[in-house]
Amino acid sequence: MAQLGVQLYRETFSCSICLDLLKDPVTVPCGHSYCKGCIKTHWDAEDRNGLSTNSCPQCRQTFDTRPVLVKNTMLADLVEELKKTGVQAAPADHCYAGPGDVACDFCTGRKLKAFKSCLVCVASYCEKHLQPHYELPVFKKHKLAEPSKKLQENLCPRHNEVMKIFCRTDQQSICYLCSMDEHKGHDTVSAAAAERTERQRELEGSRLNIQQRITDVEKDVKVLQQEVEAINGSADKAVEHSEKTFAEMIRQVRSKQKTEVSRVRDLQEKLEQEITELKRRDAELKTLAQHEDHNQFLHDYRSLSALSKSTSSINIRPLRYFEDVTAAVSEAREKLQDVLRETWTNISLTETQVDVLLPQPEPKTRADFLRYSRDITLDPNTAYPWLLLSEGNRKATYMREPQSYPIHPDRFTAWSQVLSKESLTGCCYWEVEWRGRAASVAVAYKNIRRAGDSYDCAFALNDKSWALECDTDDGYIFRHNIVDTIISGPLSSRIGVYLDHSAGVLSFYSVSETMTLLHRVQTTFTQPLYAGVYLWENGDTYNGDTADVCSAVLNYFLS
C-alpha cells in the first residue's frame, strides 16, 4: 500500500515534460501543471519552428496568446513536503536514452528512451508523452511505429512537410506542396497505399527469384559435394588398386629373389666342396713331391687317381639381375604420370578450369615481363562516383562533380577507387601511369566490400587487398591489412606490376630506362585477383589526379 502511495505521488507531482518532481510549478489555463522552465522552453521551441500555437503538451489545447505563468503556491508547498520524505520521481537509469537509442523529442533535460515514433507528427515519444496519442481523438488516425532515428527523411527538405505522395514520373516521395509545384502534372499516387502495394508485389517477386536462386545454388552445392565424394572415392580406389598391384609385384620380386638366392647358394656350396677337395689333393701331391725314396715315389705316383673334371662353368652378372624390372617400373611410372597429368588438367569444377601450375622463374628484363603482359580495362560498375573513366575505360580521373553512374552493388561508394573487369590468375604483368599528387596501384579479391567508408572497403586496409602508394612528396609506401612498409627507390610515374598467382608472388617495379624492384610480396592467394587504382583526394579541393592502366606492350614498342 505504501508503494502504491509513492507511485501516486510520483504521477501527481511530476512534470510531464521533464518527468521529474515539479520545480517552480505553474498551471496553464487547461489545468495541467508543469515546471515553469519546462513549459517556457516548450513554447519557445514552438515559436522557433513557426508554430506559435502555445499548446499544452498533454491535451494539445492551444491558446491564442501565451498565457501568463503564475506560480502554483499549493503545488510548490506539496512538492517541498514530498521532497522531505525522500521520494524521487526520476525513472531508473535504464529508462534514459543512451548513445544508440532514440530519444523522446518532448523530454527536456535528460531524455527518456522513445517508446514509439509518430509518422504524422514526425516525432518520437516516451510512454508518458505518448499518452495523448492514445487518449485524444485528434491523434487517433496518427500512424505509430517503432522508434526511428530516420523520421526526418519523411519530411520534404524544401517545404518541411510530411511526404505523403509518391511521384512515379521522378521515382521519389514528395509532399502535397511539391505535387502542386515542380511535380505538377506528374503521375502521382498515395505513397502509403498504391505505390506501396505495387512495390510490395515487386518485392515479393524479388524474394521469389532469390529463393529460386537459393534452391538452384543449393542444388549446385549438392552436385559439387557429390563430385567431391566421387573424386575421393575414385582416388581411394585407385590408390587401393595400385597398392594391391604393386604389393603383388613386390611379392613376385621377393619370391624370385628367394628362388635365385637359394639356387646360387646351392652352387656356392658345391664349389666350396670342390675347393676343399682340391686343397686336400694339393697337399697330397706336395707330400709326394718331397718323398726321398725314388722307387717309392714312382710307386705312389702310379697309384694316384686321375683328377676329376671341374663342375664349375658359372657365368654370373652380379647385381644386374633385376635391372630389367627396375627399368620396366620406371617406364610404367612415366606413362602413369602422363595419364595423371592429362586427367588433372581436364578436371573442372562448374565452369572453372583447374590447372596444375608450377612456379615460374620471375622475369629479369622488361622484355621478359612483357611476355606475360595482360590487357587490363577498368570496370565502370565498380568506379567511385567522382572518378571519370575514359580512353576505353583504361584511364581514371578524379573530377569536380560526381559522374552519372547507375546504382550498382559492385560500386565503391566512399573510397575513390576502381577495379578491373578482368580477373588475374597465373602469371600476369601490367603497368600503371599516374599523374598528380598521389595514387595507389593495387590488387584485390572480388569479395572486398563496396558500400560504406569502413576499412573493409578500402584498398590495403584489410586482408583482401594489397597496394603500393605513390606520393610525389613521401615516395613509396607498401600497405596491406593496415600495415605500412616504407619503400626506397627512384620515383617514377610508371609502375609495373608482376603477379605469379600460383606461386603467391606479387612484385612492384619502378619503370623508366630500367626496371627497379620496389617491393615483392610472398603469400598464398586464395582467390583470383583484380587490378585496381586509388586516386587520393586533396582535402576538399579538386585534384584532377589520373591513373592510366597502360597497354604495356604497345608502350614498350613506342618508347
ZILINVEN-V611107 format. One record per helix or strand. SS is the DSSP state (hx for helix, st for strand). FROM is the first residue (numbers start at 1). TO is the last residue. If there is no record, write none. Layout:
ss=SS from=FROM to=TO
ss=SS from=FROM to=TO
//
This chain:
ss=hx from=2 to=12
ss=st from=14 to=14
ss=st from=21 to=21
ss=st from=25 to=27
ss=st from=33 to=35
ss=hx from=36 to=48
ss=st from=71 to=71
ss=hx from=73 to=84
ss=hx from=93 to=95
ss=st from=96 to=96
ss=st from=103 to=103
ss=st from=112 to=113
ss=st from=116 to=118
ss=st from=123 to=125
ss=hx from=127 to=135
ss=hx from=137 to=139
ss=st from=144 to=145
ss=hx from=151 to=154
ss=st from=155 to=155
ss=st from=162 to=162
ss=st from=165 to=167
ss=st from=172 to=174
ss=hx from=176 to=180
ss=st from=188 to=190
ss=hx from=194 to=289
ss=hx from=294 to=302
ss=hx from=323 to=346
ss=st from=348 to=349
ss=st from=352 to=353
ss=hx from=366 to=370
ss=st from=373 to=373
ss=st from=378 to=378
ss=hx from=380 to=382
ss=st from=387 to=390
ss=st from=395 to=398
ss=st from=417 to=424
ss=st from=427 to=435
ss=st from=438 to=445
ss=hx from=455 to=457
ss=st from=465 to=471
ss=st from=475 to=480
ss=st from=483 to=487
ss=st from=494 to=500
ss=st from=505 to=511
ss=st from=515 to=522
ss=st from=529 to=535
ss=st from=538 to=538
ss=st from=541 to=541
ss=st from=546 to=550
ss=hx from=552 to=558
//
